[in-house]
């Protein structure tokens, strides 16, 4: 194994000199004497086969070779700090990786805000986001592929905390034939038209969200695709209001005048797979997500 000749302390001195604009400023930033910084740069220059710093008056300037090396130096210092952070994280017993199974219904803006806060607290903990739908979300928990589940259902044998309700609305393009009907639309009326449904991502794939057993059905994997289909007048669907706020405001999509069932609500639950036995990282992430809901309301 080849042992590096240059101490990381010398590289750190170089980074400080460059970022703070001189030896005095670097010494103050690192809480060292100017002579210590000068020694580190001198030793660094002695050990390297190319010149990396030139003194321009009172300011140290990087040579062309120094500029190339400096980009790697920043990464080296960052990686060294990350290693120390990881060691501290492991000492606290925090899991090195967390996996979260999230149903497509869950608002991404809220979720990402929570994940970002968690990352700020535990930057070395890797996060894996499993985006699923219907039974696929449950399976991720049941098969041990997820530490936290965000889903409209709580799988049998687990306890879940309800976070919020998702509002659904039956909609179609403003020019869809269903909007030409003057009387309230019945279930039989709907069955004469194409319904856009979300595909079940589970292995068995035996569930379809809100399907009315219409003769015509298109199955898609994402709500964004469903919205695109509706905007092209290809059918109707129940969609989360949060996904279609712009289209509703612009009048491109309009609510269907259903006799019953125009609006639906689905709860979103959070399930922690190991419950009270979960690690500190899992518990903290669950706390952050719950506190995000309280702030939202």
C-alpha positions in Angstrom: 0.0 0.0 0.0 1.3 3.4 -1.0 1.5 5.8 1.9 0.8 9.5 1.1 3.7 11.8 1.6 1.6 14.9 2.2 -0.3 15.3 5.5 -3.9 16.4 5.3 -2.9 19.3 7.6 -0.8 20.7 4.8 -3.7 20.5 2.3 -6.0 22.1 4.9 -3.5 25.0 5.2 -3.5 25.4 1.4 -7.3 25.5 1.3 -7.5 28.1 4.0 -4.8 30.3 2.3 -6.8 30.2 -0.9 -10.3 30.7 0.5 -9.3 33.4 3.0 -6.9 35.3 0.7 -3.6 35.1 2.6 -1.5 33.6 5.3 -2.6 35.9 8.1 -6.3 35.3 7.3 -5.8 31.5 7.1 -4.0 31.5 10.4 -6.9 33.3 12.1 -9.5 31.0 10.5 -7.6 27.8 11.6 -6.7 29.3 14.9 -3.0 28.8 14.2 0.0 31.0 14.1 1.1 32.5 10.8 4.4 30.7 11.1 2.6 27.4 11.3 0.7 28.1 8.1 3.8 29.2 6.4 5.6 26.0 7.4 2.7 23.9 6.1 2.7 25.6 2.7 6.5 25.4 2.6 6.5 21.7 3.4 3.7 21.1 0.9 5.7 22.8 -1.8 8.8 20.8 -0.8 7.0 17.5 -1.1 5.3 18.2 -4.4 7.1 18.1 -7.8 5.3 21.2 -9.1 5.0 24.7 -7.8 1.4 25.4 -6.5 1.6 28.9 -4.9 3.1 32.2 -5.9 3.3 35.2 -3.7 1.8 38.3 -5.4 2.6 41.2 -3.1 0.8 40.3 0.2 -1.5 37.8 -1.5 -0.8 34.2 -2.3 -2.0 33.1 -5.7 -2.3 29.6 -7.1 -0.3 28.6 -10.1 -2.1 26.8 -13.0 -1.0 23.5 -11.5 -2.1 24.7 -8.1 -5.6 25.5 -9.4 -6.0 21.9 -10.7 -4.8 20.4 -7.4 -6.9 22.8 -5.4 -10.2 21.3 -6.9 -9.1 17.9 -5.6 -8.0 19.3 -2.3 -11.5 20.6 -1.6 -12.9 17.1 -2.2 -10.3 15.5 0.0 -11.1 17.8 2.9 -14.8 17.3 2.4 -14.4 13.5 2.4 -12.2 13.6 5.5 -14.9 15.6 7.3 -17.6 13.2 6.1 -15.6 10.3 7.5 -15.5 11.9 10.9 -19.3 12.7 10.7 -19.9 9.1 9.8 -17.9 7.9 12.8 -19.9 10.2 15.1 -23.1 9.0 13.6 -22.2 5.3 14.1 -21.1 6.1 17.6 -24.6 7.3 18.3 -26.0 4.1 16.9 -27.7 5.8 14.0 -28.4 3.5 11.0 -26.1 4.0 8.0 -29.1 3.8 5.6 -32.9 4.3 5.8 -35.4 3.1 3.3 -38.8 4.8 2.9 -41.7 3.4 0.9 -43.9 6.3 -0.2 -47.2 5.9 -2.1 -47.6 8.2 -5.1 -50.4 10.0 -3.3 -48.0 11.6 -0.8 -47.3 15.3 -1.6 -43.7 15.5 -2.6 -43.0 19.0 -1.5 -43.9 18.1 2.1 -41.9 14.9 2.0 -38.8 16.4 0.5 -38.8 19.2 3.1 -38.8 16.6 5.9 -36.1 14.5 4.2 -33.9 17.6 3.8 -34.2 18.5 7.5 -33.2 14.9 8.4 -30.3 15.1 6.0 -29.1 18.3 7.7 -29.1 16.5 11.1 -27.6 13.2 9.8 -25.7 14.0 6.6 -24.0 10.6 6.5 -27.1 8.6 6.7 -28.1 7.4 3.2 -31.8 7.6 2.2 -33.5 5.4 -0.3 -36.9 6.5 -1.5 -39.1 3.7 -2.9 -42.0 5.3 -4.9 -44.8 2.8 -5.0 -48.6 2.5 -5.4 -51.4 0.4 -3.8 -50.2 -3.0 -2.7 -46.6 -2.3 -3.8 -46.3 0.2 -0.9 -47.5 -2.4 1.6 -45.2 -5.1 0.2 -42.2 -2.9 0.7 -42.9 -2.9 4.4 -44.0 -6.6 4.7 -40.9 -7.8 2.8 -38.6 -5.8 5.0 -37.6 -3.4 2.2 -38.6 -0.3 4.0 -38.1 1.1 7.5 -40.9 3.7 7.2 -44.1 3.4 5.2 -46.3 6.3 4.0 -49.5 4.8 2.6 -53.3 5.0 2.5 -53.5 1.7 4.4 -51.9 0.2 7.5 -50.8 -3.4 6.7 -52.2 -6.1 8.9 -50.0 -6.7 12.0 -48.7 -3.1 12.2 -49.8 0.2 13.9 -49.9 3.4 12.0 -50.3 7.1 12.7 -52.6 9.1 10.4 -50.9 12.1 9.1 -53.4 13.9 6.8 -56.2 13.4 4.3 -55.7 13.5 0.5 -58.6 15.1 -1.4 -59.6 13.5 -4.7 -61.8 15.0 -7.4 -63.5 13.4 -10.4 -62.4 15.4 -13.4 -62.2 15.4 -17.2 -61.2 17.8 -19.9 -63.6 20.8 -20.2 -64.6 19.5 -23.7 -65.1 15.9 -22.7 -68.6 14.5 -23.6 -69.5 13.9 -19.9 -69.6 17.7 -19.4 -72.3 18.0 -22.1 -74.7 16.0 -20.0 -77.2 18.3 -18.3 -78.4 15.8 -15.6 -76.1 14.6 -12.8 -73.8 11.8 -14.1 -74.5 8.4 -12.8 -72.2 5.4 -12.3 -73.7 3.8 -15.5 -72.9 7.0 -17.4 -69.3 6.8 -16.3 -68.9 3.2 -17.4 -69.6 4.2 -21.0 -66.4 6.3 -21.0 -62.7 5.5 -20.6 -61.3 5.7 -17.1 -57.7 6.4 -16.4 -56.4 4.4 -13.3 -53.1 4.1 -11.5 -51.3 0.8 -11.9 -50.7 -1.4 -8.8 -46.9 -1.6 -8.3 -47.2 -4.7 -6.1 -46.0 -8.2 -7.2 -49.6 -9.5 -7.5 -50.9 -6.3 -9.1 -54.5 -7.1 -8.2 -55.7 -3.7 -7.1 -56.9 -0.7 -9.1 -57.5 2.6 -7.3 -61.1 3.7 -7.8 -61.8 1.6 -10.9 -65.5 1.4 -11.8 -65.2 -1.8 -14.0 -65.7 0.4 -17.1 -65.5 -1.3 -20.4 -62.7 1.1 -21.4 -59.7 1.5 -19.1 -56.2 2.8 -19.4 -53.8 2.0 -16.7 -50.8 4.3 -16.1 -48.0 4.3 -13.5 -48.0 7.9 -12.4 -50.5 10.7 -11.7 -48.6 13.0 -14.1 -49.3 10.6 -16.9 -53.0 10.5 -15.9 -53.1 14.3 -16.0 -51.6 14.3 -19.5 -54.2 11.8 -20.7 -57.0 13.9 -19.4 -55.6 17.1 -21.0 -55.7 15.2 -24.3 -59.4 14.3 -23.8 -58.6 10.6 -23.5 -60.8 9.9 -20.5 -61.8 10.8 -16.9 -60.2 10.1 -13.5 -60.3 10.7 -9.8 -57.1 12.7 -9.1 -55.5 14.3 -6.0 -56.5 17.9 -6.1 -52.8 18.9 -5.3 -51.8 17.4 -8.7 -54.3 19.4 -10.8 -54.5 22.8 -9.1 -53.1 24.6 -12.1 -55.4 22.8 -14.6 -58.4 23.5 -12.5 -57.5 27.2 -12.1 -57.0 27.5 -15.8 -60.2 25.7 -16.6 -58.5 23.0 -18.7 -59.9 20.3 -16.4 -63.3 20.6 -14.8 -65.0 18.6 -12.0 -67.6 16.1 -13.2 -71.2 16.7 -12.1 -71.6 13.3 -10.5 -74.8 12.4 -8.8 -72.7 11.0 -5.9 -69.0 10.5 -5.2 -67.5 13.6 -7.0 -65.1 14.0 -4.1 -63.2 11.4 -2.1 -60.8 11.5 0.7 -58.0 9.0 1.5 -56.0 9.1 4.7 -52.2 8.8 4.6 -50.7 6.8 7.5 -47.1 6.5 8.6 -46.0 3.1 9.7 -42.6 2.4 11.3 -41.7 -1.2 10.6 -39.9 -2.0 13.9 -42.0 0.3 16.0 -40.4 1.0 19.4 -37.4 -1.2 18.4 -36.5 1.1 15.5 -33.1 2.8 15.5 -32.6 6.4 16.4 -32.4 7.6 12.8 -35.8 6.0 11.9 -37.4 7.4 15.0 -36.0 10.9 14.3 -37.2 10.9 10.7 -40.7 9.8 11.9 -40.6 12.7 14.4 -39.6 15.2 11.6 -42.4 14.0 9.3 -45.0 14.3 12.0 -43.8 17.8 13.1 -44.0 18.9 9.5 -47.7 18.0 9.5 -48.2 20.1 12.6 -46.4 23.1 11.1 -48.5 22.7 7.9 -51.7 22.9 9.9 
